[in-house]
Amino acid sequence: MKRILILFFLCITSFVFSQTKKINYEAEIQEANEEKYPGATILIGNVKMTHDGIILTSQQALFYKEKNFFKAIGKVFIKQGDTITQKSDYTDYDANSKQALSWGNVVLKDPTMTLTTDTLHFDRLNQKLYYTSYATIKDQTNTLKSKNGNFYLENKKFTATTRVTVVNPEHHLESNHLDYYTNSGLTYLYGPSTITNTENENRIYCERGFYNTKTDVSHFVKNAKLYLKERTVVGDSLYYDKKKGFASATNNIKVIDTVQNFITKGNYAEIFELKDSLFIVKRAVAISIVDKDSMFIHGDTILITGKPKKRIIRTFHNVKIFKSDLQGKCDSIHTNQETGLTKMFKNPVIWSDQNQITGDTIHLLSNVETEKLDSLKVLNNSFIITKDTVSKKDFNQIKGRNMFGKFEDNKLRLLLVKGNAESVYFNRNEETQVLETITKEISSNIEFTLDKGEIETIKYLKKSDGNTYPPSQLPDDVRELKGFIWREDEQPKKMEDIFIKDNKKDIPTKKGEKANKPAVIIDQKKKVKTKGDRKLPKKDISFKNQ
């Protein structure tokens, strides 16, 4: 068995050596100097060497026949086939391994690129070039530089590592590891990489991705960030077409409006840069800073259009709002950042200071300079409800055609009810909190001032009519005004609640009037029939939940 293995090895060795082609050479002068160059043939003048498809010329050379090794000196020129040429000052060529090492002003060209470096290795067996001391590669589109790199001649692929740059008139790319194809301009990025647009300073950062340097289309799949002039886009995956001004992002998206200090999040987004528009879906939420507090608005779809400071934000379907001191819900919202006006449509409701405010449409106006809430409009079927401080079944209520409010320090301070104004409030003893009476007032217009949700004063701007009842004689139709709906179970109590979907069957419907009971009037003197202010005891009428 041992003899068989030895024989097999000898056969393989004999086959390999038989496949190794010998170097052919010629020169004007051929001589030997065993003392100075033992084992070498010295070639001088118009040296030419050929070996297995390459032609090498130089001014001088040393040829080591036993090693099948050729050392070219001075104005070295190598040509492989009809496509690859190389110039250098020196080249060492091992014909057995088909490895060439060139140094000194190396310039290599093929139909797709030109490579310049100080030292270049040429692996002819694998048709691979590699360098470790910086090189510059130029093609029709780009200039690539790196400290280390491999170039695969068959598929025109550069693998460049350490201090890599790819530059063209429009972009500057920096990375520590990339693959670049000179025939197509395709670039594959590995590790932290940045692409900067030299025209407008837009930047892209990623840690893994693809970039077509000829079409300006890119796709990034790890820690992708797109820095536009007025927005920053972050996502797990990011697609960007620079020429079309279009970007799309997927999963864990954050779009930061760097001008308005406004953030949009979601799991899928599309940005149309040339049209200044953005839409975002899948757990979409818009976040803005209001008086140093974050306001979160969630909907199925968020659409943002317009220039900075004039943006229009539309939020569609299943909208919920959360802020530490203000929550809301509706079907859709329209916000104009230039005017500070926010409109809530279709069954809107707001909770502020434990007050529930509803109507057909609700408008919130913010001061665009201070970013604080300024005023409130509730149009048609306006209604404000607050649970009684003691009883869970009793509610203080105000309703009318329209309602107008003013905020101070983001707290509802003044409320004007215009048209068919009605109110019901439960009067408790200031000390014992025992329910003493229930008062219902009717007037065309009523003005309320509030402090921390509690009514301080009531002003009847036109003739009013009112009745006061003992608790035992309260008619059912007085306890709850027509249209009363208590919607506390819909209120987002924390930010995460804005993503909870409500069942359609839970959408509130207005109650009809209940059967009337004979009114029992205990004190006709308490009826208010003239204009004027009434100062109420602080604990007498409460709009603050316990």
C-alpha positions, 0 to 999 in steps of 0.5 A: 500500500505504501508503494502505491501511495508513493507511486501515485504521488510521483505520478501527480508530481510528474503531471504537474511539472509537465503542465508547467510551461517554460519561459521563453525569452530574448534580449540584445545581450545575454550573459552570466555572473555567477559571483553576483547573480548565481544561477541567473542569466542576465538579459540586457536591452529590449528584453522580451519574455513570453509565458502562457498567454502573457508578453513581458518587455523590459530594459533588463532582466534576470532569468533563473532557469532552475526556478523558472523565475523571471525578474524584470527591471526598468520600464516593465510592460506586461500584456495578457491577451488583448485586454490587460496591460500593465506598466511598472518599474520592476516585476518578479514573475514565478512561472511555476505558480504563475504569480507576479509581483510588480512595484514602482509606479504600477499602472494596470489597464483593462477595458473597464478601468485603470488601476494605479498603485505602488505595489501590485500582486497578480495571481494569474491562476485565479486571475486576481489582482491584489494590493496592500499599500493603497491603490486608485481605480478609475473607470468611466463613472467613478474613482475608487481608492482603498488601502487594501483590495482585490480585483477579480478580472473575470467578473470585473469585481473589486473587493476593497477594504480599509479606508475606501472611497468611491468618488464621482462628480455627484457623490462621495462614498466612504466605507471600510469594506465594499464590492465594486463592479467596474463594468456595471457600477454596482456597489455592495457595502459591508459595515459602516458606510456613508454616501454624500451627495456633493450637490446638496449635501444629502447623506446616506448612512448604512451598515449593509446595502447596495448602491448603483453608482450609474443610476443613483438607486440604492437599497440599504438593509441595516441601520439605514439613515437618509439625511435630506435637507429638511428630513432625516429618515431612519429604518431597518430597510431603506430604498432611495432613488435620487434622480426621482427623489423617491425613498421608501423605508420598512420597519422601525421607521423614524422620519425627523422633520429637522425644521419643525422638530416633528417626528413621524414613526411607523413600519412603512413609509414613502417619501416624495422629495421633489413634491415635499410629501410623505406618507406612513402606515403600519402603527403610524404615529406623529410626535410633536413637542407642545410646551416641552411635552410630547403629543402623540397622534396615531392613525392608520395612515399619516400623510404630510405635504408642503414646505417646512413651516407650511406643512399639512398633516392629515391623519386618517381613520382610527385616530387617537391622541395622547398627551399628558394633559390632553387625549382625543379620538376621532376618525380623521385629523387635519393639521396646518402647521402654518396656522396652528389649526387642527381639525378633528372630524367624525365623532371626535372627543377630547379629554382635558382636565378630566373633562370630556368634550364632544361635538360634530367637529372639533378645532384646536388652535395652537400658538405657532410661536409658543407651541402652546394650545390657544383656543378650542372650537366645538361645532354643532352638538357641542357637549362637555361632561365631567363625572361627579367628584363623589358619585360614579353615576352622576355627571356635570354637563354643559351642552349647546349648538357651538362651544368656544374655549380659551386655554391658559398654559394648556389648561382650559380656562374659559368656555362660551356656549352659544345657542341652545345652551343647557347645563346640569350640575350636582351641588354638594356641601362644601364640607361634607360633600353630601349631595344637596341639590341638582340644578338645570339651567337653560339659556341662549348663551352661557359663559363659564370660567374654569380652574383645574377643571372646576367651574368658578363663575357662570355668566348668562349672556341672555335671559336664562331659565333654571330649576333646582331639584332635591336628589330624591325628586330628580327627573330622569330627563334632567339627570342626563341631557339629550345626547349624553354619552360617557366615553371614558372607556375609549380614552387613551390612559397612556401612550401605548393605548393609542394603538388599541383598535376599537371594535366598530360595535363600540362606536357610541350612538347618541341616546334619545330623551327619556320619559319626563317626570313632573318637575319638583321645584324646591326654590324658585328664587334660585332661578336665574332670569337676568344677565350677570355673573354668579360666583360659585363656591369652589367645591359647589360644582366640580368638573374634576374627576375624583 
